[in-house]
Amino acid sequence: MTHAHRAAVLGSPIAHSLSPVLHRAAYAELGLTDWSYDRFEIDEQALPGFIEGLDSSWAGLSLTMPLKRAIIPLLDSISETASAVEAVNTVVFTEDGRRVGDNTDIPGMIAALRERGVEKVESAAVLGAGATASSAVAALAAMCTGPVTAYVRSRERGDEMRGWGERLGVDVRIADWADAGQALRAPLVIATTPAGTTDALAGAVPDAPGTLFDVLYEPWPTGLAAAWSSRSGVVIGGLDLLVHQAVLQVEQMTGRSTAPLATMREAGEEALAAR
């Protein structure tokens, strides 16, 4: 009898998540007919009980907001990458029952940028200051040779971002969100804010913009991304990030050396088009 393997994405809200589409497409391509991938609406309060209730059929979990930090105390160990930003988006259950956390957002972000030819930049701007923004700073540590300006709404958030920079070896400078239009002049802009937040900045896109990495994938394009494209700037979207980080998750959870990037991207694009 074939032993079933289970995996899922957890978060709140979670109904919009494309992770099941991507992971299931990978399983089909890899011939993993005994693997399943679901989604569960889980908040911080419900998380410990959910984790304790999992049996040996579970191979891994994907975590989205608001669980990327809440999961850490429930794990046996986390990778250096996840530790650097205190955020876990991937949990793998080992054969001996250990829970191991990792962060595939950071290498996924780097891979998405490199896919579009962005290897090194002299400076960058980050819009926002949440968990994804800290991952952006970590990614920029590998490719930005100069300062990173974070545009934030509060002094507390600014202090957090400055702290991440110090921890990661990045010169993070803080600017007020009221001046976020100035961010768009940077050679690389990473927008990490919720849907609708950057729409007001669309009119501030310069005539010859650099690269915009907007981590949203729904709605798409965002107002900022559409304005950026109209001025012939390079735009990288949230689906690019989602696919690249999911590739790494599939590889870790299944033990396969290579996940089918093209198949997963196509499945994601089709799912978004159907919405």
N, C-alpha and C positions, 0 to 999 in steps of 0.2 A: 504493500500500500504506500502510495506517495505521501510524504510528509508535507503538509501545507505550510506555507510561509506567509505571514501577515505583516503589513506595514500600513501607515496612515499619516495624515497630516492633522495636527491639532491646533486650535486657535479659536478666537472669538472676536469678530465674526469670521465664519469659515466657508459659508455657502458659495462665495465667489471664487474660491481657490481653484486654480488650474492644475495644482499638483497631482490630483488623481489622474487627470488626462495624460500628463507627461509620463508619470511612472508606469501607468498601465500600457502606454504605447511602447515604452522600453521593454517591459516584460514580454509583450507580444513579439517584438522584434528579436529578443534574445531566446525565445522559446521557453520562457519560464511559466508554463501553464498552471503550475501549482502555487503561483504567487498572487496575492490580492493586495489592493491598496485602496483605502477608504478615507473618509474625512469625518472628524468628530468635533462638535461645538463644545469646547472645553475652556473654562476660564481659570484664573489662578487658584481659586478656592477648590475647584473640582479636580485639579491636576494631580495632587498626591494620591487620591483615591483611585483615579484612573490608572496611574502607573502601577500601583500595588496590585491591581486586579488583572494585570497582563500575564498570560501563561507562556509556556516555552515555544509556542508557535510564532511568537512575535520576533521579527528580525530587526525592525527599526521604526523610527518616528521622524517626521518632519515637524518642526515647531515654527509657528508664526506668532505675530503679536496677539496677546500680550504675554507670551510664555517663554520668550527667549532667555530671560534672566530667571524667571520663576522656576525653571526646570533644573537649574544648576545644583541646588542643595539636594536634589533627589538622585544625583548621579554618583557613580563610583570614581570617575575621573573625567577630565576634559582636556582637549588638546591645547597646545600652546596658542594656536590661532584663536580659539574660543576664549581662552583665558585673557588674551591681550585686550579684548573688548568686552569681556564679561557678558557674552551673548552666545547662546547655543541654538542652532537651528536644525541640528541633526543629532539623533541618538541611535546608536547601534547596540543591539543586545548580543553579547558574545556567547559562544557555546557554553562557557562556564558560568553564565548567568550575570555577568557584569554589565552595567549600563555606562556606555562611553559616549561623551558628548563632543561635538565638533562644530565648527562654523564654516559652512561652504559658501556663505554669502561673499566673504572676502576674496577667495580665489576665483569665485564665479564672476565677481565684478571685474577683477583683473583680466580674466579670460575674455569677457565681453568687450572690454576696451581694446585689448590686443587684436581681437578679431576684426575690429574696425580701424586698425593701424595706429592706435594710441599706445605707444610704448613708454614715452617720457614726455613730461610737460614741465615748463619752468615755474608755473604757478597754477593754482586751481581755486575754485570757490565751491563751498558746500551750502546748500539751502536746507536749513533744518538742523535739529540737534537731538534726534532720537536714536534708537538702537541702530537703525540703518545708517545714520550719519556717522556713528562711531565706526561702523564697518567700512564706510567710505574713506574715513581718515586712515584706517589700517591699510586699505588698498592703495591709497595715495602714498603711503610710506614706501611703497615699492616702485613708484614711478614719478613722483613729483620732486624735483630738485630744489624748489624754492618754497615760498610761503603758501599756506592754505588759509583762505579767509572763510570763516563760518558766519553765516547770517542767521541770527537767532532773535527770539522775541523776549527773552528774559535774561537777567544777569546770572541767575542760577544755571540756566542752560549753557550760557557762555562759559562759565567756570568749568562745567562738566566737559565741554568740548576742548577747552584749553588743557584740561587734565589729561584727556585722551591723547592730545598731541604730545604732551610731555612724556607720557608713558610709551608712546609709539615712535618717538624721535622725529616728530613732524612739527614744524613751526606753524602752529595754528594761531591765527589772529582773529579777533572777534569784532563783528560789526552788527549794528542794529538792523532788524528786519526792515525798518522804514527805508533803508538805503539799499535794499536787495536788488534794485535795478542796476546798480553798479557792478553786481556780481557777474552780469551777463557779458562783461568785457573780458573776462578771464578766458584763457585758451581752453580750459576744461571746466564745465559747470556740472555738478552733481546735485540733482534735485531729489530730496528725500522726504518731502512733505506730503500730507494727505491730499486726496483729490480736491481740486478747486483752489488750493492755496496759492498756486503760482499763476493762476489765470490773469491776475491783474498785471503781471510782469510782461505779458505778451507784447505790449506796445513799446517796451524798452529794449527789445532785441536789436543789437547793432546791425549795420548793413553787411558786415562781413564777419559773422560769428564763428567761433571755433567749434568745439564739440560739446553737445549737451547729452548728459546721461540722466534721463528721467526714470526713476525706479518704478513708476506706476505702469500698469498694463491695462487697467480698466478704470475710467474710460480712456480710450486711446484713439487718436492722439490727444494729449492734453492741449489746452490753449497755447501754452508755452512751446510745446514740441511742434505744433502746427506752424506757429510764427517762425520758429527757428528753421524749419524745413523750407519755408517760403523764401527765406533769405539765403538758401543754399548752404546752411550749416549742417554739420554731421550730427545726426540724432541716433542715440542708442536708447532703447526702451526697456521697460520693466520685463517684457517677455524674454528679452535677451539675457537679462540677469537671472530670471526664473529658470530658464532652460539650462544655462551653464551651471548654476548651483545644483539643479536637480540631477544633472549628469553625474556630478561627484557623489551625490546622495545614493543614486542607484548603484554606482560602483562600490561604495562602502557597504551598503546593505546586502547586496547580492554576492559580493566577492568577485564579480566579473571585472576584468581589467579595463574594458572599454564599453561605455554606454553609447547608444545610437543617437548622437546629437541631432543629426538632420531629421530623423524620424520623430523625435520628441518635439523639435521646433515646429515641424509641419502639423503635428497633432494639436499643438497649442494655438497655432494660427487658425486652424480650422474651427477649433472650439470658440475662439474669440469672434470669428466671423459669423458664427451661428447664433451669437447672443443678440 
